[in-house]
Amino acid sequence: MSLIRCPDCGKKISIRADYCPNCGCSSKYFSTNEKINSPTTTVPPATDFPTEGADNNKAASISSITNESVSYKTEERNKLSSTPTYQCDNPYSKKMGWFIFLIYFFLPASILVSLPQLFDLLSYFGAPDTPLAYYFNALMTLFLIALIGCIHYGLRKYIQSSPLYLIFFFAITVVVALNELLFFYADYSVQSNAVTKILAGTIHIIINSIYFRHRKQLFNTPNKKYSYVTISILVASIISSFAYCILIPTSKSYIVTETSSIISDNTPTGTSESTTEINNSAKDSSPSNFNYIQPEYNDQSFISHSLNIKLKLPNNLKYNTKDEMIEFDGVSSSDFYSDLCRDIQNGIARSEMLAKSEDGLTTISVRILYTGKLTEDIFNEFNILDYVSAEETKKELDATEVNVSDISGIFCQKQYKGVIVTINFDTHLTLYEYEYIIFNDNYIGYIMVTGSSPQECEKYMQHFEPYK
């Protein structure tokens, strides 16, 4: 049986084979002239040699035949080594739908989705008391975006090991999500997001492992420079994600715990007493007609008709559920809106809106209190610092230091009085509260934003605007 060498993998195969059993290369790329068997050469009969000097002529003839054979084999070997590598038509090479999905949709979309998160994290660079986890989270996001770009390039060019780098990328996302799930076990929104990342990443690892294992012969283009760059970015991604995961329990979870303890309190810091004081001052005045209109919610905004303000909901914030708002206010309710209207009419402070980010670091709340009638003189004489105690806040939160400073100005075309509460903890972390008190017609409004930096609090306060 005649044998030839496969032009793709170089293994010996039968000339009659339809495809290479080793790599699947189609027989249409085989060359029948590349037989491994040595060519048959006819040796002249002895009678052809002259009788005189027969031995010398015979030796010369044998040497000539040997030289021709060596020359032929060398020529054939050079021809075989110069044969170009073809992409083999194996059963899987034509089924590339998933590959096209990754190249033209998934990987570009992953970069576009990650860029806003990166820009948001970079905005905290250089800000005072920014948690160290923010820096490593930003670095991790930056390196992962660069890694996606390298993977996209490698897959398009069929470069060796590019599918393996893709699997490493999903493995990193799964590990980070597992760590977030472990340390944010008390936050349902973070839990659901982490579980989604874990399931999606695991499914991608399984699918891509099976898919590219059957197509590994397609990705055979060597590129050492690409490998060096991609491996460097991969190592940097692993190191930054590892540092971020280590810092989560010492920064993010602690901030979330302290934020939750403040926000879930039925009486936010310094607010109940202050609003009660104003309410008591206004009780002597004749109350006007009660005309409370329930707030409006949608995916883009929140509207408080009583306070005449509108919040453009940031993309990274989600509303709390009605049950969470009821629990926050410490009341019992069977019908949320009817009970909200009843309590506000009876002079009970209630929350119209609560929202928080998925990681729980940023929270926004809007509370309202009906006073009947509030004059501008009463509001001007009100001093919010009389009702916000740094010592009580420090004791309540077990903080190392609490500073309170008053502020005033115009908020949504209304005069406001407020405070900035800076809370330092012994873990070298700082929590900030921006608290504004406004009045509109017969209502007092209390708007509070919590965050990990003053810039973050100010940014979310700017999402409010006058409704009319």
C-alpha positions as CSV (number, residue, x, y, z in Angstrom):
1,M,0.0,0.0,0.0
2,S,1.3,3.4,-1.0
3,L,1.7,6.0,1.8
4,I,1.9,9.8,1.7
5,R,2.4,12.5,4.3
6,C,-0.6,14.6,5.4
7,P,0.1,18.2,4.3
8,D,-1.3,19.5,7.6
9,C,0.0,17.3,10.4
10,G,2.8,15.4,8.6
11,K,1.6,11.9,9.6
12,K,1.8,8.9,7.3
13,I,-1.5,8.0,5.7
14,S,-2.8,5.9,2.9
15,I,-3.1,7.4,-0.5
16,R,-6.6,6.0,-0.7
17,A,-7.8,7.7,2.5
18,D,-10.7,10.3,2.2
19,Y,-9.3,12.3,5.0
20,C,-6.5,12.3,7.5
21,P,-7.5,10.1,10.6
22,N,-5.2,12.3,12.8
23,C,-6.3,15.8,12.0
24,G,-9.2,15.4,9.6
25,C,-7.6,17.1,6.6
26,S,-9.6,16.5,3.4
27,S,-8.1,14.2,0.7
28,K,-8.4,17.0,-1.8
29,Y,-5.3,18.5,-0.3
30,F,-3.3,15.3,-0.7
31,S,-0.6,15.1,-3.3
32,T,-0.3,11.7,-5.0
33,N,3.3,12.6,-6.1
34,E,4.4,12.6,-2.5
35,K,4.7,8.9,-2.0
36,I,6.9,7.9,0.8
37,N,8.0,4.6,-0.9
38,S,11.4,5.0,-2.6
39,P,11.3,5.1,-6.4
40,T,12.1,1.9,-8.2
41,T,15.2,2.2,-10.2
42,T,16.2,-0.4,-12.8
43,V,19.8,-1.5,-12.6
44,P,21.4,-2.2,-16.0
45,P,22.1,-5.9,-16.6
46,A,25.6,-7.1,-16.3
47,T,25.8,-7.7,-20.0
48,D,25.6,-3.9,-20.5
49,F,28.9,-3.4,-18.8
50,P,32.1,-3.9,-20.8
51,T,34.1,-6.9,-19.8
52,E,37.2,-4.9,-19.4
53,G,37.3,-3.0,-16.1
54,A,34.0,-4.4,-15.2
55,D,34.4,-3.9,-11.5
56,N,35.2,-0.3,-11.8
57,N,32.3,0.4,-14.1
58,K,29.9,-1.5,-11.8
59,A,31.0,0.6,-8.8
60,A,30.5,3.7,-10.8
61,S,27.1,2.7,-11.8
62,I,26.0,1.8,-8.3
63,S,27.4,5.2,-7.0
64,S,25.4,7.0,-9.7
65,I,22.2,5.2,-8.7
66,T,22.7,5.9,-5.1
67,N,23.4,9.6,-5.7
68,E,20.2,9.8,-7.8
69,S,18.2,8.2,-5.0
70,V,19.6,10.6,-2.4
71,S,19.0,13.6,-4.6
72,Y,15.4,12.4,-5.3
73,K,14.6,12.0,-1.6
74,T,16.1,15.4,-0.7
75,E,14.1,17.0,-3.4
76,E,10.9,15.3,-2.2
77,R,11.6,16.2,1.4
78,N,12.1,19.9,0.5
79,K,8.9,19.8,-1.5
80,L,7.0,18.4,1.4
81,S,8.4,20.9,3.9
82,S,7.4,23.8,1.6
83,T,3.8,22.6,1.2
84,P,1.5,25.3,2.6
85,T,-0.7,24.6,5.6
86,Y,-4.4,24.4,4.7
87,Q,-7.5,24.8,7.0
88,C,-8.9,21.3,7.0
89,D,-12.5,20.6,6.1
90,N,-13.3,18.5,9.1
91,P,-16.9,18.0,10.2
92,Y,-16.7,21.0,12.7
93,S,-14.9,23.6,10.5
94,K,-18.1,24.6,8.8
95,K,-20.1,25.0,12.0
96,M,-18.8,28.3,13.2
97,G,-21.9,30.1,14.4
98,W,-20.8,30.4,18.0
99,F,-17.4,31.7,16.9
100,I,-19.2,34.4,14.8
101,F,-21.4,35.3,17.8
102,L,-18.3,35.7,20.0
103,I,-16.4,37.8,17.5
104,Y,-19.1,40.1,16.3
105,F,-21.4,40.5,19.3
106,F,-20.4,39.1,22.7
107,L,-16.8,40.3,23.0
108,P,-17.5,43.8,21.6
109,A,-20.6,44.1,23.8
110,S,-18.6,43.1,26.8
111,I,-16.2,45.9,26.3
112,L,-18.9,48.5,25.7
113,V,-20.7,47.4,28.9
114,S,-17.6,47.5,31.0
115,L,-16.5,51.0,29.9
116,P,-19.1,53.0,31.9
117,Q,-18.2,51.0,35.0
118,L,-14.5,51.8,34.4
119,F,-15.1,55.5,34.0
120,D,-17.3,55.6,37.1
121,L,-14.5,54.0,39.1
122,L,-11.8,56.3,37.7
123,S,-13.8,59.3,38.8
124,Y,-12.9,58.4,42.4
125,F,-9.1,58.4,41.8
126,G,-7.4,61.1,43.8
127,A,-10.5,61.7,46.0
128,P,-9.8,61.9,49.7
129,D,-10.5,58.7,51.7
130,T,-11.4,56.7,48.6
131,P,-11.4,53.0,49.7
132,L,-8.4,51.0,48.4
133,A,-10.8,48.4,46.9
134,Y,-11.9,51.1,44.4
135,Y,-8.4,51.4,42.9
136,F,-8.0,47.6,42.5
137,N,-11.5,47.3,41.2
138,A,-10.7,49.9,38.5
139,L,-7.4,48.2,37.7
140,M,-9.1,44.8,37.4
141,T,-11.8,46.2,35.1
142,L,-9.2,47.9,33.0
143,F,-7.1,44.8,32.6
144,L,-10.1,42.6,31.8
145,I,-11.2,45.0,29.1
146,A,-7.6,44.8,27.6
147,L,-7.8,41.0,27.9
148,I,-11.1,40.9,26.0
149,G,-9.5,43.0,23.3
150,C,-6.5,40.6,23.0
151,I,-8.8,37.6,23.0
152,H,-10.9,39.2,20.2
153,Y,-7.8,39.8,18.1
154,G,-6.4,36.3,18.7
155,L,-9.6,34.5,17.8
156,R,-10.0,36.6,14.5
157,K,-6.4,35.7,13.5
158,Y,-6.7,32.0,14.6
159,I,-3.8,32.4,16.9
160,Q,-2.7,29.5,19.1
161,S,-4.0,29.5,22.7
162,S,-6.5,32.3,22.1
163,P,-9.5,30.0,23.1
164,L,-7.6,29.1,26.3
165,Y,-7.3,32.8,27.2
166,L,-11.1,33.2,26.7
167,I,-11.7,30.4,29.2
168,F,-9.3,32.1,31.7
169,F,-11.3,35.3,31.3
170,F,-14.6,33.6,32.3
171,A,-12.8,31.8,35.2
172,I,-11.7,35.2,36.6
173,T,-15.2,36.6,36.5
174,V,-16.6,33.5,38.2
175,V,-14.0,33.7,41.1
176,V,-14.7,37.4,41.6
177,A,-18.5,36.8,41.6
178,L,-18.1,34.0,44.2
179,N,-16.1,36.3,46.4
180,E,-18.8,39.0,46.2
181,L,-21.5,36.4,46.9
182,L,-19.6,35.4,50.0
183,F,-19.1,38.8,51.5
184,F,-22.4,40.4,50.4
185,Y,-24.6,37.6,51.7
186,A,-26.9,40.1,53.4
187,D,-27.6,42.1,50.3
188,Y,-30.2,40.4,48.0
189,S,-29.5,42.6,45.0
190,V,-25.8,41.9,45.1
191,Q,-26.5,38.2,45.7
192,S,-28.7,37.9,42.6
193,N,-26.2,39.8,40.4
194,A,-23.3,37.6,41.7
195,V,-25.3,34.4,41.1
196,T,-26.1,35.5,37.6
197,K,-22.4,36.1,36.9
198,I,-21.5,32.7,38.3
199,L,-24.0,30.8,36.3
200,A,-23.2,32.7,33.1
201,G,-19.5,32.3,33.5
202,T,-19.7,28.6,34.3
203,I,-21.9,28.0,31.3
204,H,-19.5,29.9,29.1
205,I,-16.5,27.9,30.4
206,I,-18.3,24.6,29.6
207,I,-19.6,25.6,26.1
208,N,-16.3,27.2,25.0
209,S,-14.2,24.2,26.3
210,I,-16.2,21.7,24.3
211,Y,-16.6,24.0,21.3
212,F,-12.9,24.9,20.8
213,R,-11.6,21.4,21.7
214,H,-13.2,20.1,18.4
215,R,-11.6,23.0,16.5
216,K,-8.2,23.3,18.0
217,Q,-6.6,22.5,14.6
218,L,-8.0,25.7,13.2
219,F,-6.2,27.8,15.8
220,N,-2.6,26.9,14.7
221,T,-1.1,30.3,13.8
222,P,1.9,31.0,16.0
223,N,2.5,34.5,17.3
224,K,5.0,34.8,20.2
225,K,4.6,38.6,20.6
226,Y,0.8,38.1,21.0
227,S,1.3,35.4,23.5
228,Y,3.7,37.5,25.6
229,V,1.4,40.5,25.6
230,T,-1.8,38.5,26.4
231,I,-0.1,36.5,29.2
232,S,1.2,39.7,30.8
233,I,-2.3,41.2,30.8
234,L,-3.8,37.9,32.0
235,V,-1.4,37.9,35.0
236,A,-2.1,41.5,35.8
237,S,-5.9,40.7,35.7
238,I,-5.4,37.8,38.1
239,I,-3.3,39.9,40.5
240,S,-5.7,42.9,40.6
241,S,-8.8,40.7,40.9
242,F,-7.1,38.8,43.8
243,A,-6.3,42.0,45.6
244,Y,-9.8,43.3,45.0
245,C,-11.3,40.1,46.5
246,I,-9.1,40.4,49.5
247,L,-10.1,44.0,50.1
248,I,-13.8,43.4,49.8
249,P,-14.4,42.2,53.4
250,T,-12.3,45.0,54.8
251,S,-13.9,47.8,52.9
252,K,-17.1,47.3,50.9
253,S,-18.9,44.9,53.3
254,Y,-18.0,47.2,56.2
255,I,-19.3,50.3,54.4
256,V,-22.5,48.5,53.4
257,T,-23.1,47.3,57.0
258,E,-22.7,50.8,58.4
259,T,-24.8,52.3,55.6
260,S,-27.6,49.8,56.2
261,S,-27.5,50.4,60.0
262,I,-28.0,54.1,59.4
263,I,-30.6,53.9,56.6
264,S,-32.7,51.2,58.1
265,D,-33.0,53.2,61.3
266,N,-36.6,54.4,61.7
267,T,-35.2,57.8,62.7
268,P,-32.3,58.9,60.3
269,T,-29.5,60.7,62.0
270,G,-30.6,64.1,63.2
271,T,-33.8,64.2,61.1
272,S,-36.7,63.1,63.1
273,E,-36.0,65.6,65.9
274,S,-35.5,68.4,63.5
275,T,-38.6,67.8,61.4
276,T,-40.6,67.3,64.6
277,E,-39.4,70.6,65.9
278,I,-40.6,72.4,62.7
279,N,-43.9,70.4,62.8
280,N,-44.5,71.5,66.4
281,S,-43.8,75.1,65.5
282,A,-46.3,74.9,62.7
283,K,-49.1,73.3,64.7
284,D,-50.4,76.6,66.0
285,S,-51.0,77.6,62.4
286,S,-54.3,76.7,60.7
287,P,-53.7,73.7,58.5
288,S,-54.6,74.0,54.9
289,N,-56.4,71.5,52.9
290,F,-54.7,68.1,52.7
291,N,-54.1,67.3,49.0
292,Y,-51.4,64.6,49.0
293,I,-50.7,63.1,45.6
294,Q,-48.8,59.8,45.6
295,P,-45.4,59.7,43.9
296,E,-44.7,58.4,40.5
297,Y,-42.0,55.8,39.6
298,N,-40.6,54.5,36.4
299,D,-37.2,53.0,35.3
300,Q,-35.8,56.4,34.5
301,S,-37.2,58.8,37.2
302,F,-39.0,59.4,40.5
303,I,-41.4,62.3,41.0
304,S,-42.5,63.7,44.3
305,H,-45.6,65.9,43.7
306,S,-45.7,67.1,47.3
307,L,-42.1,68.3,47.2
308,N,-42.2,69.2,43.5
309,I,-38.9,67.4,42.8
310,K,-37.8,64.9,40.2
311,L,-34.9,62.4,40.5
312,K,-33.4,61.1,37.3
313,L,-32.5,57.6,38.5
314,P,-28.9,56.8,37.9
315,N,-28.3,53.6,35.9
316,N,-26.5,51.9,38.7
317,L,-29.3,52.4,41.2
318,K,-32.5,50.4,41.8
319,Y,-35.6,51.2,43.8
320,N,-36.2,49.3,47.0
321,T,-39.4,47.3,47.1
322,K,-42.6,48.4,48.9
323,D,-42.0,45.9,51.6
324,E,-38.4,47.3,52.2
325,M,-39.8,50.8,52.4
326,I,-42.4,49.7,54.9
327,E,-39.8,48.0,57.0
328,F,-37.5,51.0,56.7
329,D,-40.3,53.3,58.1
330,G,-41.1,50.9,60.9
331,V,-44.8,50.8,60.1
332,S,-47.3,48.1,59.3
333,S,-49.2,48.4,56.1
334,S,-51.7,46.3,54.0
335,D,-52.1,48.7,51.2
336,F,-48.9,50.7,50.6
337,Y,-50.2,53.9,49.0
338,S,-53.4,54.3,51.0
339,D,-51.5,53.8,54.3
340,L,-48.8,56.1,53.0
341,C,-51.4,58.8,52.4
342,R,-53.1,58.2,55.8
343,D,-49.8,58.3,57.8
344,I,-48.6,61.5,56.1
345,Q,-51.9,63.2,56.8
346,N,-51.5,62.2,60.5
347,G,-48.1,63.9,60.6
348,I,-46.0,60.7,60.4
349,A,-42.8,61.0,58.5
350,R,-42.8,58.4,55.7
351,S,-40.4,57.5,52.8
352,E,-41.6,58.2,49.3
353,M,-38.6,56.7,47.7
354,L,-35.6,54.5,48.6
355,A,-32.9,53.5,46.1
356,K,-29.5,51.9,46.3
357,S,-26.8,50.6,44.1
358,E,-26.2,46.9,43.6
359,D,-23.2,46.9,45.8
360,G,-25.0,48.8,48.5
361,L,-22.4,51.6,48.6
362,T,-24.7,54.4,47.3
363,T,-28.1,55.0,48.8
364,I,-30.7,57.8,48.1
365,S,-33.8,58.3,50.3
366,V,-36.6,60.9,50.1
367,R,-38.8,61.3,53.2
368,I,-41.8,63.6,53.6
369,L,-43.6,65.1,56.6
370,Y,-46.9,67.0,56.4
371,T,-47.0,70.1,58.6
372,G,-50.3,71.7,57.7
373,K,-48.8,75.2,57.3
374,L,-45.2,76.2,57.4
375,T,-44.1,79.8,57.2
376,E,-40.8,81.0,55.8
377,D,-39.9,82.6,59.1
378,I,-40.1,79.3,61.0
379,F,-37.8,77.7,58.4
380,N,-35.3,80.5,58.5
381,E,-35.0,80.3,62.3
382,F,-34.5,76.6,62.2
383,N,-30.9,75.5,63.0
384,I,-30.2,71.9,61.9
385,L,-27.0,71.6,64.0
386,D,-29.1,71.7,67.1
387,Y,-30.5,68.3,66.2
388,V,-27.4,66.5,64.8
389,S,-25.0,65.3,67.5
390,A,-21.6,64.2,66.5
391,E,-21.1,62.4,69.8
392,E,-24.3,60.5,69.6
393,T,-23.6,59.5,66.1
394,K,-20.1,58.4,67.0
395,K,-21.4,56.3,69.9
396,E,-24.3,54.8,67.9
397,L,-22.0,53.7,65.0
398,D,-19.0,52.8,67.1
399,A,-16.9,55.2,65.0
400,T,-13.5,56.6,65.8
401,E,-14.4,60.1,64.7
402,V,-17.5,62.0,63.5
403,N,-17.5,65.5,62.1
404,V,-20.7,67.5,61.3
405,S,-20.8,70.7,59.3
406,D,-23.8,72.7,58.2
407,I,-24.5,73.8,54.7
408,S,-27.3,75.8,53.0
409,G,-28.2,77.0,49.6
410,I,-30.6,76.3,46.7
411,F,-31.8,72.8,45.9
412,C,-34.3,72.3,43.0
413,Q,-35.1,76.0,43.1
414,K,-35.9,75.8,46.8
415,Q,-33.9,77.0,49.9
416,Y,-32.4,74.1,51.8
417,K,-30.6,73.6,55.1
418,G,-28.4,70.6,55.6
419,V,-25.4,68.9,57.1
420,I,-22.4,66.9,55.9
421,V,-21.7,64.1,58.3
422,T,-18.2,62.5,58.0
423,I,-17.8,59.2,59.8
424,N,-14.4,57.7,60.2
425,F,-14.0,54.1,61.3
426,D,-11.0,52.3,62.8
427,T,-10.5,50.4,59.5
428,H,-9.3,53.6,57.9
429,L,-12.6,53.9,56.0
430,T,-14.9,56.9,55.8
431,L,-18.6,57.1,55.2
432,Y,-20.3,60.4,54.1
433,E,-23.9,61.6,54.5
434,Y,-25.4,64.5,52.8
435,E,-28.7,65.5,54.4
436,Y,-30.9,68.3,52.9
437,I,-34.1,69.6,54.4
438,I,-36.5,71.6,52.2
439,F,-40.1,72.8,52.5
440,N,-42.7,73.1,49.8
441,D,-46.2,74.3,50.5
442,N,-47.4,72.2,53.5
443,Y,-44.6,69.6,53.4
444,I,-41.2,69.2,54.7
445,G,-38.8,67.1,52.6
446,Y,-35.7,65.2,53.8
447,I,-33.3,64.1,51.2
448,M,-30.3,62.0,52.2
449,V,-27.5,60.5,50.1
450,T,-24.8,58.2,51.5
451,G,-21.6,57.3,49.8
452,S,-17.9,56.6,50.2
453,S,-16.7,60.1,49.1
454,P,-18.0,63.7,49.0
455,Q,-17.8,63.7,45.2
456,E,-20.1,60.7,45.0
457,C,-22.7,62.3,47.3
458,E,-22.6,65.6,45.3
459,K,-22.9,63.8,42.0
460,Y,-26.1,62.0,43.0
461,M,-27.6,65.2,44.6
462,Q,-27.2,66.7,41.1
463,H,-29.6,64.1,39.7
464,F,-32.4,65.9,41.4
465,E,-34.2,68.7,39.5
466,P,-37.5,70.7,39.8
467,Y,-40.5,68.9,38.6
468,K,-42.5,71.9,37.4
